[in-house]
């Protein structure tokens, strides 16, 4: 398996791209198939942004206080 310029994106033996990364303790594994490098990087970045936004929602002090108030 060869790698690409972005850590966490690699090429499988058929030439397809795979995202195989651990981001903040959460494993990510997505087979992208025959897509280009830029699109794979965009997909990885969008997944990371969504994950960070979701975590910040769960762990922000305002969100916790709203959840406790019901």
Secondary structure, DSSP 8 states (H G I E B T S, - for coil): -EE-SSTTEEE-TTS-EEEEEEETTEEEEEEEES--HHHHHHHHHHHHHHHHHHHHHHHSHHHHHHHHH-
